[in-house]
Amino acid sequence: MVTGMMIVEVMQRPRLLPQRSFPRYAYLPGRMPHPVRDPAGHSYRVEPAPILPTLDSDEFAWGSDLFNHGYYWEAHEAWEGLWQVAGRGAPLRTLFKGLILVSAAGVKIREGKHAAAIRHAGRAAALLRRLNTADHTFERALGMSPAGLAEHAEAAAGTPAALQATVLGQPQPVFDFILGPSSGDRPIGLQKTNGHP
């Protein structure tokens, strides 16, 4: 056991949109071509499709797929599109901003930038804890309450991840939970297996 390091357990990471292919690499700043600005980027000249800022939209599910599989910069971009069109001051906009910041924390964890990861996770947690979850809409969409997500994000950022060496651009999950619709009474973030992600 490694003391003081978070070991991300292997868990089944289901796909919400299995028909959609993942990008050819998980972007980390300065290590791979910028996805949209560099002609070699995986999303260069890809025009964004019109989106509706809802929790049952394909774009929300796509952001969750990207996040769950370690494509944090790409998840940030997917959710940023939703955040941009969500109503100002709406709780949904706050949720999207929280998810964007958790994704940014994931990027910083992968980069080994501990202080920046803590800062992003803390900002995300503050937003997520402000959400009124009395109707459980967000909890059903995330597989956990926004406050639970806040706790998970802060814990992950506060404990350096024991990252394995990967091929440049290979995605690497750094959070010990997954986002997605609740399955019965148990959030999918708690359904761990001994299989591969």
C-alpha positions in Angstrom: 0.0 0.0 0.0 1.2 3.5 -0.9 0.8 5.9 2.0 -0.5 9.4 1.3 -1.4 8.5 -2.3 -4.8 7.8 -3.8 -5.0 4.5 -5.6 -7.7 4.7 -8.2 -9.5 1.3 -8.1 -10.3 -0.5 -11.3 -14.0 -0.3 -11.9 -16.3 -1.0 -14.7 -16.8 2.3 -16.5 -19.9 2.0 -18.6 -20.5 4.0 -21.7 -23.6 6.2 -22.0 -23.1 6.8 -25.7 -21.2 3.7 -26.9 -21.8 4.6 -30.6 -19.7 7.7 -30.3 -15.9 7.2 -30.6 -13.5 8.7 -28.1 -10.9 11.2 -29.3 -7.7 9.7 -30.5 -5.9 11.1 -27.4 -6.6 12.7 -24.0 -5.2 16.3 -24.2 -2.8 17.5 -21.6 -1.6 21.1 -22.1 1.9 21.3 -23.7 2.2 17.6 -24.3 -0.1 17.0 -27.3 -1.4 19.2 -30.1 -4.1 21.5 -28.9 -7.4 19.8 -29.9 -9.1 22.8 -31.6 -6.3 25.3 -32.4 -3.6 23.0 -33.8 -4.2 21.5 -37.3 -3.1 18.1 -35.8 -5.6 18.4 -33.0 -8.3 15.7 -32.6 -11.1 18.3 -32.9 -9.6 20.8 -35.3 -12.2 22.4 -37.5 -15.0 20.3 -35.9 -18.0 22.4 -35.8 -20.1 22.2 -32.6 -23.6 20.9 -33.1 -26.5 22.9 -31.6 -27.2 21.7 -28.1 -29.8 22.0 -25.5 -28.7 22.5 -21.9 -30.4 19.5 -20.3 -29.3 16.6 -18.2 -30.8 14.1 -20.7 -29.0 15.6 -23.7 -26.4 13.6 -25.7 -23.9 16.3 -24.9 -24.3 15.9 -21.2 -23.9 12.1 -21.6 -20.9 12.6 -23.8 -19.3 14.8 -21.2 -19.9 12.1 -18.6 -18.4 9.4 -20.9 -15.3 11.5 -21.5 -14.9 12.3 -17.8 -15.4 8.7 -16.7 -12.7 7.4 -19.1 -10.1 10.0 -18.3 -10.6 12.6 -21.1 -10.9 15.5 -18.7 -10.0 18.4 -21.0 -12.5 17.0 -23.5 -15.2 16.6 -20.8 -14.6 20.2 -19.8 -15.2 21.3 -23.4 -18.4 19.2 -23.7 -19.9 20.6 -20.5 -18.7 24.2 -21.3 -20.9 24.1 -24.4 -23.9 23.3 -22.2 -22.9 25.9 -19.6 -22.7 28.6 -22.3 -26.3 28.1 -23.4 -27.8 27.5 -19.9 -29.8 30.3 -18.4 -27.8 32.8 -16.4 -28.4 32.2 -12.7 -30.0 28.8 -13.3 -29.1 25.9 -11.0 -28.3 23.9 -14.1 -25.7 26.5 -15.2 -24.1 26.2 -11.7 -24.0 22.4 -12.0 -22.3 22.6 -15.4 -19.7 25.1 -14.1 -19.0 22.7 -11.2 -18.5 19.8 -13.6 -16.2 22.0 -15.7 -14.1 22.7 -12.7 -14.0 19.1 -11.5 -12.8 18.2 -15.0 -10.1 21.0 -14.8 -9.0 19.4 -11.5 -8.7 16.1 -13.3 -6.4 17.7 -15.9 -4.3 19.3 -13.1 -4.0 16.0 -11.3 -2.8 14.3 -14.4 -0.2 17.1 -14.9 1.0 16.7 -11.3 0.0 20.2 -10.4 -1.3 19.6 -6.9 -2.1 23.2 -5.9 -4.0 23.9 -9.1 -6.0 20.7 -8.7 -6.9 21.6 -5.1 -7.9 25.1 -6.2 -10.2 23.8 -9.1 -11.7 21.1 -6.9 -12.4 23.6 -4.1 -14.1 26.0 -6.5 -16.2 23.2 -7.9 -17.1 22.0 -4.5 -18.3 25.4 -3.4 -20.6 25.6 -6.5 -21.9 22.1 -6.1 -22.7 22.6 -2.4 -24.9 25.6 -3.3 -27.3 23.5 -5.3 -30.7 22.7 -3.8 -31.1 19.0 -4.3 -34.5 18.5 -2.8 -36.0 17.1 -6.1 -33.0 14.7 -6.7 -32.8 15.6 -10.4 -29.1 16.3 -10.2 -28.5 13.2 -8.1 -30.2 11.0 -10.6 -28.2 12.4 -13.5 -24.8 12.3 -11.7 -25.3 9.0 -9.8 -24.6 10.9 -6.6 -25.6 14.1 -4.9 -23.8 17.3 -6.0 -22.5 17.5 -2.4 -21.3 13.9 -2.7 -19.5 14.9 -5.9 -18.0 17.9 -4.1 -16.6 15.6 -1.4 -15.2 13.1 -3.9 -13.5 15.9 -6.0 -11.9 17.5 -3.0 -10.7 14.2 -1.6 -9.1 13.2 -5.0 -7.4 16.6 -5.5 -6.2 16.7 -1.9 -4.5 13.3 -2.1 -2.0 13.0 -5.0 -3.0 10.2 -7.3 -0.7 7.2 -7.8 -0.6 7.6 -11.5 0.8 4.8 -13.7 3.1 5.6 -16.6 1.0 5.7 -19.7 1.7 6.2 -23.4 1.5 9.9 -24.3 -2.1 10.9 -24.9 -3.6 7.8 -23.4 -6.5 8.7 -21.1 -6.1 7.9 -17.4 -8.9 8.1 -14.9 -7.8 9.8 -11.7 -11.1 9.8 -9.8 -12.3 6.8 -7.8 -15.9 7.3 -8.9 -17.9 7.5 -12.1 -20.7 9.8 -13.1 -23.9 8.7 -14.7 -27.6 8.0 -14.0 -28.4 6.2 -10.8 -28.9 2.5 -11.1 -31.7 1.5 -8.8 -31.0 2.7 -5.3 -27.2 2.6 -5.7 -25.2 5.3 -7.6 -23.1 3.7 -10.3 -20.1 5.4 -8.7 -20.2 2.6 -6.0 -20.4 -0.4 -8.4 -16.8 -1.5 -8.5 -15.6 -4.7 -10.2 -12.3 -6.4 -10.7 -12.5 -5.9 -14.5 -10.7 -3.4 -16.6 -12.0 0.1 -17.2 
